Amino acid sequence: MSARDKLRAITAIRDAIKAIDRERREPDPWEKYQLTLALGSALQGHWGYATARAEQTLTPPAERVLFEGEPEFEHLDLVALRTLLAQAELTPVRDNPDDEHE
């Protein structure tokens, strides 16, 4: 993975958060779930998966699978998501994040 992959992921996550914010609302359960997966992946340096999940965040409600949400994500609001994004921005780019444990 490269710095370009990281930038693509961080930008996709930031864009998803901004899209929700522009609507002057907090994320719904689907959006919280997708953004949590995106941010968790970014924090681990899995930039491609982070990008894919961030893009999934913006799936129109009519096109989403039935999803009721996860109770552990209920507390996540835009402030918390932005805090996690700031942490993800500090995550270093590694050749292969799975090799770090060797």
C-alpha positions in Angstrom: 0.0 0.0 0.0 1.2 3.5 -0.8 0.8 7.0 0.5 -1.6 7.5 -2.4 -3.8 4.6 -1.1 -3.8 6.2 2.3 -4.8 9.6 0.9 -7.6 8.0 -1.1 -9.0 6.3 2.0 -8.7 9.3 4.3 -10.4 11.5 1.6 -13.2 9.0 1.2 -13.8 8.8 4.9 -13.7 12.6 5.2 -16.0 13.0 2.3 -18.6 10.6 3.8 -18.5 12.5 7.1 -18.8 15.9 5.3 -21.8 14.6 3.3 -23.6 13.7 6.5 -22.7 16.9 8.1 -23.9 18.9 5.1 -27.4 17.5 5.8 -27.1 18.8 9.4 -27.7 15.5 11.0 -25.9 12.7 12.8 -25.1 9.5 11.0 -27.8 6.8 10.9 -27.0 3.2 12.1 -25.9 2.1 8.6 -23.5 5.1 8.3 -22.1 4.6 11.7 -21.4 0.9 11.0 -19.8 1.6 7.6 -17.7 4.5 9.0 -16.6 2.5 12.0 -15.4 -0.3 9.7 -13.7 2.2 7.4 -11.9 4.0 10.3 -10.9 0.7 12.0 -9.4 -0.5 8.8 -7.6 2.8 8.3 -6.2 2.6 11.8 -4.7 -0.8 10.9 -3.3 0.5 7.6 -5.8 -1.4 5.4 -6.4 1.5 3.1 -8.2 -0.3 0.3 -10.8 -1.8 2.6 -11.1 1.6 4.4 -11.9 3.3 1.1 -14.5 0.6 0.1 -16.3 1.0 3.4 -16.2 4.7 3.3 -17.8 4.6 -0.1 -20.4 2.2 1.2 -21.4 4.7 3.8 -23.0 6.9 1.1 -25.2 4.1 -0.3 -28.8 5.6 -0.7 -31.1 4.1 1.9 -33.3 2.5 -0.7 -30.3 0.5 -2.0 -29.1 -0.8 1.4 -29.6 -4.2 2.8 -31.8 -4.4 5.9 -29.7 -3.2 8.8 -30.8 -2.4 12.3 -27.5 -1.2 13.6 -25.1 -2.3 16.3 -25.7 -1.1 19.9 -22.0 -0.6 20.5 -22.0 2.1 17.8 -24.9 4.1 19.1 -22.7 6.6 20.9 -20.8 7.5 17.8 -21.6 11.0 16.5 -19.8 13.2 14.1 -17.5 14.5 16.8 -16.3 11.0 17.7 -16.0 10.0 14.0 -13.8 13.1 13.3 -11.6 12.2 16.3 -11.1 8.8 14.9 -10.4 10.2 11.5 -7.7 12.4 13.0 -6.1 9.3 14.5 -6.3 7.5 11.2 -4.5 10.4 9.5 -1.5 9.7 11.8 -1.4 6.0 10.9 1.8 5.3 9.0 1.9 3.7 5.6 3.4 0.2 5.7 4.2 -2.2 2.9 1.9 -4.9 4.3 0.2 -4.3 7.7 -0.2 -8.0 8.3 3.6 -8.5 8.2 4.2 -6.2 11.2 3.8 -9.0 13.7 6.7 -11.1 12.3 
